[in-house]
Amino acid sequence: MMQLHVWGGAGEHGRSCYWIGNDHTSILLDCGVKREGCGEYPLLDPTRIARLDAVFLSHAHEDHSITIPWLYKMGYTGKVWTTSLTAMQLPGYFASWANYVSQQGGTLPYDEEDLAAIQYAYIEDEVPPLQWAALSPALQICWGRSGHMLGSIWLLIELEGKRLFYSGDYTEESFLLETDTPEGEIRGPAHLHGAIVDAAYSTDAEHQPEKLEQLYMAAANILSAGGQLLMPVPVSGRGQELLLLLRRRFPDTPIRVEHELIDAMELMLEHASWLKPGMDQVLADALRLSSFEIVHGDEQRAHLLEQDMAAGRAAIWFTNDGMMQSAKSQWYYEKLRTHAGSGILITGHVAKGTMAERLLGLSEAQRGCRMAVVRYKIHQGKPDVRKMTQAMNSKFTLLVHAPKRDTDILLKQLESEGYRDLLSLQPGDIIHL
């Protein structure tokens, strides 16, 4: 009998990992880590790893990708199916995670040899988006762009006649990135045997325009007082969008940007097929017109910040670390806490034990600067989950990527609206297909 094993990602934010198979064939969807302590890894079953027929990776973010090398340590010898852009970005994520674990005094469950053993297969070379291809007699796939970050995808998998949809991290509200909506593939007479759906924002009912107005207001409260605004963001994803949006909203305010974020913006421009129509020109204009002051090192960073503070000049600072774990982010904080009116704006998930979480737990007086959280949408909230569920003819829909309590509340709200066959599970649970 075909089964789906939750090895991570349901009932929590992080370590997304789903095994699907039976005694004859099996695959794995993602293999990430949860950024708590020295890292919480998926509940991998070593007896099943070496027998996997394929591994699929939806995108490069650490909570979906970091444990891929451990599969090779456990004996996997096959391919990791992903996009070439995801594979291109992964070395940076692996290096960042290794540095984080070292700082925490921990050790990785794999080594450089396992990293070198990864065999990537590029899904776009096998089949265009929204078309089906057979990877083996038992396995067929279809994919599309998911709008979450450069190179991110959703997947439709058919394994020995069982068809499942995996949204990966999904949004249709990206400013820059195009989304291939899967409705044409998940609707229709051929029902799905199951679906794994991004519900990271659980009961949050707000759309992106509402989020942006809140974000602009939080930023204006700091900038209007002549403060320095720190924007900690991941190196790839919402950071580039927020750069452009804040430049548009605050055209007269200097924006200082760590060079890694500009490198990722240039990568976007090199791969314009992943962008919405016309966004390549928007990116090109921003880069050509030198809309941002690019920060390349410690001396330049310190000099610019000291100048801004001394002149009482408001400025926006983008640094490439969404949870403020890096020495660089913490240097910014130590400077900002001595400058009245300055603040930090968090725009995404904050993991337990991170610097961002610790600061949020302090009062403004204890922290020494303002701090706000306004989530910029790169995942699905309640209206998005509702829409995706309406489009599917599925035997079950597993809601994932949010804490169990939040997922349970979302499930109950949707059931009260008449939706059925929704599941809220946690790592270790098994579904019989």
FENZIKA-V775362 format. One record per residue. PSI is psi in radians with two decimals (* if undefined). D_CENTER is the distance of its C-alpha to the mean C-alpha in Angstrom with 1 decimal. Layout:
# FENZIKA-V775362
psi:PSI d_center:D_CENTER
psi:PSI d_center:D_CENTER
This chain:
# FENZIKA-V775362
psi:2.41 d_center:32.5
psi:2.40 d_center:28.8
psi:2.76 d_center:26.4
psi:2.09 d_center:22.7
psi:2.21 d_center:21.9
psi:1.87 d_center:19.0
psi:-0.04 d_center:18.3
psi:2.73 d_center:15.2
psi:-0.49 d_center:12.4
psi:2.35 d_center:15.0
psi:0.27 d_center:16.4
psi:2.86 d_center:13.8
psi:1.87 d_center:10.3
psi:2.95 d_center:9.6
psi:0.79 d_center:11.5
psi:2.26 d_center:10.9
psi:2.11 d_center:14.1
psi:2.13 d_center:16.8
psi:2.32 d_center:20.2
psi:2.24 d_center:22.3
psi:-2.97 d_center:26.0
psi:-2.79 d_center:29.6
psi:-0.26 d_center:32.4
psi:-0.55 d_center:32.5
psi:2.65 d_center:28.9
psi:2.69 d_center:25.4
psi:2.92 d_center:21.8
psi:2.35 d_center:18.5
psi:1.91 d_center:15.1
psi:2.82 d_center:12.3
psi:1.46 d_center:13.3
psi:-2.86 d_center:11.0
psi:2.72 d_center:12.0
psi:2.22 d_center:12.1
psi:1.34 d_center:12.8
psi:2.30 d_center:16.2
psi:-2.29 d_center:19.4
psi:0.17 d_center:19.5
psi:2.30 d_center:16.6
psi:2.13 d_center:16.9
psi:2.82 d_center:16.7
psi:2.78 d_center:17.0
psi:1.08 d_center:20.5
psi:2.42 d_center:21.4
psi:1.82 d_center:24.9
psi:-0.45 d_center:26.6
psi:-0.30 d_center:29.2
psi:-0.32 d_center:26.8
psi:-0.87 d_center:24.8
psi:-0.39 d_center:27.6
psi:0.04 d_center:28.4
psi:2.43 d_center:25.1
psi:-0.45 d_center:25.8
psi:2.67 d_center:22.3
psi:2.37 d_center:18.7
psi:2.36 d_center:15.9
psi:2.08 d_center:12.4
psi:-0.59 d_center:10.0
psi:3.12 d_center:7.8
psi:-0.26 d_center:7.9
psi:2.54 d_center:5.2
psi:-0.56 d_center:7.9
psi:-0.01 d_center:7.5
psi:-0.29 d_center:8.1
psi:-0.46 d_center:10.4
psi:-0.48 d_center:12.5
psi:0.05 d_center:15.2
psi:-0.80 d_center:16.2
psi:-0.51 d_center:19.1
psi:-0.51 d_center:20.5
psi:-0.70 d_center:21.2
psi:-0.58 d_center:23.5
psi:-0.61 d_center:25.1
psi:0.02 d_center:25.9
psi:0.03 d_center:27.5
psi:2.37 d_center:25.2
psi:0.08 d_center:26.7
psi:-2.80 d_center:25.0
psi:2.70 d_center:22.4
psi:1.93 d_center:18.6
psi:2.12 d_center:18.0
psi:-2.98 d_center:15.1
psi:2.74 d_center:15.3
psi:-0.58 d_center:17.1
psi:-0.67 d_center:14.5
psi:-0.82 d_center:12.0
psi:-0.64 d_center:15.0
psi:-0.61 d_center:16.0
psi:-0.33 d_center:12.9
psi:-0.69 d_center:13.0
psi:-0.67 d_center:16.1
psi:-0.69 d_center:14.6
psi:-0.70 d_center:11.9
psi:-0.74 d_center:14.8
psi:-0.74 d_center:17.1
psi:-0.73 d_center:15.0
psi:-0.73 d_center:14.6
psi:-0.71 d_center:18.3
psi:-0.73 d_center:19.3
psi:-0.82 d_center:17.6
psi:-0.70 d_center:19.4
psi:-0.74 d_center:22.6
psi:-0.53 d_center:22.5
psi:-0.05 d_center:22.3
psi:0.33 d_center:25.3
psi:-3.09 d_center:23.7
psi:2.62 d_center:23.7
psi:2.63 d_center:21.4
psi:0.08 d_center:22.4
psi:3.01 d_center:22.7
psi:-3.06 d_center:24.3
psi:-0.59 d_center:24.5
psi:-0.66 d_center:26.5
psi:-0.66 d_center:23.8
psi:-0.76 d_center:21.2
psi:-0.37 d_center:24.0
psi:-0.23 d_center:24.6
psi:2.28 d_center:21.4
psi:1.95 d_center:22.5
psi:2.48 d_center:20.1
psi:2.25 d_center:21.2
psi:2.06 d_center:19.8
psi:-0.56 d_center:19.4
psi:-0.34 d_center:20.3
psi:-0.37 d_center:23.5
psi:-0.69 d_center:24.5
psi:2.47 d_center:24.1
psi:2.85 d_center:23.1
psi:2.59 d_center:20.5
psi:0.34 d_center:22.0
psi:2.71 d_center:24.7
psi:2.58 d_center:25.5
psi:2.53 d_center:26.5
psi:2.09 d_center:28.1
psi:-0.36 d_center:26.8
psi:2.99 d_center:29.7
psi:-0.46 d_center:32.3
psi:-0.21 d_center:30.2
psi:2.15 d_center:26.7
psi:2.63 d_center:25.6
psi:2.69 d_center:22.3
psi:2.59 d_center:21.0
psi:2.93 d_center:17.7
psi:2.84 d_center:16.2
psi:2.38 d_center:13.6
psi:-0.06 d_center:10.9
psi:0.06 d_center:10.3
psi:-0.77 d_center:6.5
psi:2.98 d_center:7.0
psi:2.16 d_center:10.3
psi:-0.06 d_center:11.2
psi:2.54 d_center:8.9
psi:2.76 d_center:11.4
psi:2.87 d_center:12.8
psi:2.46 d_center:15.9
psi:2.20 d_center:19.3
psi:2.31 d_center:21.2
psi:1.98 d_center:25.0
psi:1.98 d_center:26.4
psi:0.79 d_center:30.1
psi:-0.11 d_center:30.2
psi:2.11 d_center:27.4
psi:2.19 d_center:24.8
psi:2.55 d_center:21.3
psi:2.33 d_center:18.3
psi:1.99 d_center:14.7
psi:-0.31 d_center:12.3
psi:-2.70 d_center:9.2
psi:2.18 d_center:6.3
psi:2.42 d_center:8.9
psi:2.59 d_center:10.6
psi:0.19 d_center:14.0
psi:0.32 d_center:14.1
psi:2.50 d_center:12.5
psi:-0.67 d_center:15.3
psi:-0.69 d_center:15.1
psi:2.45 d_center:13.4
psi:2.58 d_center:15.4
psi:2.27 d_center:14.7
psi:1.71 d_center:17.2
psi:2.30 d_center:18.0
psi:0.11 d_center:19.0
psi:-0.67 d_center:21.9
psi:-0.43 d_center:24.6
psi:-0.51 d_center:23.6
psi:-0.13 d_center:22.9
psi:2.85 d_center:25.9
psi:-3.07 d_center:29.4
psi:-0.53 d_center:32.1
psi:1.70 d_center:30.2
psi:2.76 d_center:28.4
psi:2.51 d_center:25.3
psi:-0.23 d_center:26.0
psi:2.84 d_center:22.6
psi:2.45 d_center:19.1
psi:2.01 d_center:15.8
psi:2.27 d_center:14.0
psi:2.05 d_center:10.8
psi:0.73 d_center:12.5
psi:-0.54 d_center:10.1
psi:0.18 d_center:12.4
psi:-1.97 d_center:15.4
psi:0.02 d_center:18.6
psi:2.10 d_center:17.3
psi:0.03 d_center:19.4
psi:2.55 d_center:18.8
psi:3.01 d_center:17.8
psi:-0.75 d_center:16.3
psi:-0.66 d_center:19.9
psi:-0.72 d_center:20.6
psi:-0.75 d_center:17.5
psi:-0.70 d_center:18.5
psi:-0.69 d_center:22.1
psi:-0.71 d_center:21.3
psi:-0.79 d_center:19.2
psi:-0.70 d_center:22.1
psi:-0.75 d_center:24.6
psi:-0.72 d_center:23.0
psi:-0.77 d_center:23.0
psi:-0.61 d_center:26.5
psi:-0.60 d_center:27.8
psi:-0.81 d_center:27.1
psi:-0.60 d_center:28.1
psi:-0.38 d_center:31.3
psi:0.17 d_center:32.6
psi:0.35 d_center:32.2
psi:2.90 d_center:29.4
psi:2.24 d_center:26.7
psi:2.05 d_center:23.1
psi:2.23 d_center:20.4
psi:1.62 d_center:16.8
psi:2.14 d_center:14.5
psi:2.74 d_center:11.1
psi:2.75 d_center:8.7
psi:-0.51 d_center:10.7
psi:2.32 d_center:8.8
psi:-2.04 d_center:7.3
psi:-0.36 d_center:8.9
psi:-0.81 d_center:11.4
psi:-0.64 d_center:13.5
psi:-0.76 d_center:13.8
psi:-0.59 d_center:14.9
psi:-0.89 d_center:17.3
psi:-0.70 d_center:19.0
psi:-0.70 d_center:19.2
psi:-0.55 d_center:20.7
psi:-0.70 d_center:23.0
psi:-0.70 d_center:24.2
psi:-0.62 d_center:24.7
psi:1.20 d_center:26.3
psi:-0.39 d_center:28.2
psi:0.03 d_center:30.7
psi:2.24 d_center:28.4
psi:2.40 d_center:27.6
psi:2.11 d_center:24.0
psi:2.30 d_center:23.5
psi:2.23 d_center:20.4
psi:2.44 d_center:19.7
psi:-0.44 d_center:20.3
psi:-0.61 d_center:17.0
psi:-0.59 d_center:15.4
psi:-0.66 d_center:18.3
psi:-0.74 d_center:18.1
psi:-0.59 d_center:14.7
psi:-0.71 d_center:16.3
psi:-0.62 d_center:19.2
psi:-0.69 d_center:17.2
psi:-0.79 d_center:16.0
psi:-0.57 d_center:19.7
psi:-0.33 d_center:20.8
psi:1.07 d_center:18.8
psi:-0.30 d_center:19.8
psi:-0.24 d_center:19.8
psi:-0.05 d_center:16.0
psi:2.77 d_center:16.9
psi:2.69 d_center:18.7
psi:2.28 d_center:22.5
psi:-0.23 d_center:23.8
psi:-0.39 d_center:20.6
psi:-0.66 d_center:21.7
psi:-0.65 d_center:24.8
psi:-0.79 d_center:23.0
psi:-0.79 d_center:21.0
psi:-0.73 d_center:24.3
psi:-0.74 d_center:26.3
psi:-0.73 d_center:24.0
psi:-0.71 d_center:24.3
psi:-0.64 d_center:28.0
psi:0.10 d_center:29.0
psi:0.93 d_center:27.6
psi:-0.25 d_center:25.9
psi:2.62 d_center:24.4
psi:2.00 d_center:26.1
psi:2.21 d_center:24.2
psi:2.14 d_center:24.4
psi:-0.14 d_center:25.2
psi:3.06 d_center:26.6
psi:-0.76 d_center:27.9
psi:-0.80 d_center:31.2
psi:-0.75 d_center:29.9
psi:-0.86 d_center:27.3
psi:-0.70 d_center:30.1
psi:-0.83 d_center:32.6
psi:-0.76 d_center:30.6
psi:-0.71 d_center:29.6
psi:-0.71 d_center:33.2
psi:-0.81 d_center:34.5
psi:-0.80 d_center:32.3
psi:-0.75 d_center:33.3
psi:-0.62 d_center:36.9
psi:-0.07 d_center:37.2
psi:0.53 d_center:35.5
psi:2.12 d_center:33.2
psi:2.51 d_center:29.9
psi:2.72 d_center:26.9
psi:2.31 d_center:23.1
psi:2.13 d_center:21.3
psi:2.16 d_center:17.8
psi:2.57 d_center:16.8
psi:1.19 d_center:13.8
psi:1.65 d_center:12.9
psi:-0.44 d_center:10.9
psi:0.14 d_center:12.8
psi:0.66 d_center:16.0
psi:-0.35 d_center:16.8
psi:2.74 d_center:18.3
psi:-0.60 d_center:22.0
psi:-0.82 d_center:21.4
psi:-0.68 d_center:19.5
psi:-0.49 d_center:22.2
psi:-0.79 d_center:24.9
psi:-0.81 d_center:23.8
psi:-0.77 d_center:24.0
psi:-0.58 d_center:27.5
psi:-0.78 d_center:28.6
psi:-0.57 d_center:27.4
psi:-0.23 d_center:28.9
psi:0.01 d_center:32.3
psi:1.90 d_center:32.0
psi:2.36 d_center:32.9
psi:-0.22 d_center:30.7
psi:2.89 d_center:27.6
psi:3.01 d_center:24.3
psi:2.35 d_center:20.5
psi:1.97 d_center:18.0
psi:2.32 d_center:14.7
psi:0.22 d_center:12.2
psi:-2.83 d_center:9.3
psi:2.48 d_center:9.3
psi:2.01 d_center:12.2
psi:2.69 d_center:13.0
psi:2.44 d_center:16.7
psi:-0.07 d_center:18.8
psi:2.84 d_center:16.9
psi:-0.71 d_center:18.9
psi:-0.73 d_center:17.1
psi:-0.72 d_center:18.0
psi:-0.73 d_center:21.5
psi:-0.68 d_center:22.1
psi:-0.42 d_center:21.2
psi:-0.11 d_center:23.7
psi:2.73 d_center:26.5
psi:2.86 d_center:28.7
psi:-0.63 d_center:28.8
psi:-0.73 d_center:32.1
psi:-0.67 d_center:30.8
psi:-0.59 d_center:27.7
psi:-0.04 d_center:29.9
psi:2.90 d_center:27.5
psi:2.80 d_center:25.8
psi:2.36 d_center:22.3
psi:2.72 d_center:20.3
psi:2.07 d_center:17.0
psi:1.96 d_center:16.1
psi:2.14 d_center:12.8
psi:2.28 d_center:11.7
psi:2.00 d_center:10.5
psi:0.15 d_center:7.3
psi:-3.07 d_center:7.9
psi:2.42 d_center:11.5
psi:-2.94 d_center:14.3
psi:-0.84 d_center:17.8
psi:-0.59 d_center:19.2
psi:-0.72 d_center:16.5
psi:-0.73 d_center:16.9
psi:-0.82 d_center:20.6
psi:-0.79 d_center:20.6
psi:-0.68 d_center:18.8
psi:-0.69 d_center:21.1
psi:-0.57 d_center:24.1
psi:-0.21 d_center:23.4
psi:2.52 d_center:23.5
psi:1.44 d_center:26.6
psi:2.51 d_center:25.1
psi:-0.54 d_center:27.0
psi:2.74 d_center:24.1
psi:1.98 d_center:20.6
psi:2.07 d_center:18.5
psi:2.21 d_center:16.2
psi:3.01 d_center:13.2
psi:0.30 d_center:10.2
psi:2.73 d_center:12.6
psi:2.61 d_center:15.7
psi:-0.76 d_center:18.7
psi:-0.77 d_center:20.8
psi:-0.70 d_center:18.5
psi:-0.69 d_center:18.1
psi:-0.72 d_center:21.9
psi:-0.77 d_center:22.6
psi:-0.79 d_center:20.5
psi:-0.79 d_center:22.3
psi:-0.68 d_center:25.7
psi:-0.74 d_center:25.2
psi:-0.65 d_center:24.4
psi:-0.61 d_center:27.3
psi:-0.35 d_center:29.6
psi:0.00 d_center:28.9
psi:0.01 d_center:30.0
psi:2.48 d_center:26.9
psi:2.93 d_center:27.7
psi:0.59 d_center:26.4
psi:2.53 d_center:23.1
psi:2.43 d_center:22.0
psi:1.88 d_center:20.5
psi:-2.98 d_center:20.5
psi:2.90 d_center:19.5
psi:2.37 d_center:19.3
psi:-0.31 d_center:22.7
psi:2.70 d_center:23.4
psi:2.39 d_center:24.8
psi:2.30 d_center:25.2
psi:2.15 d_center:28.2
psi:* d_center:27.8
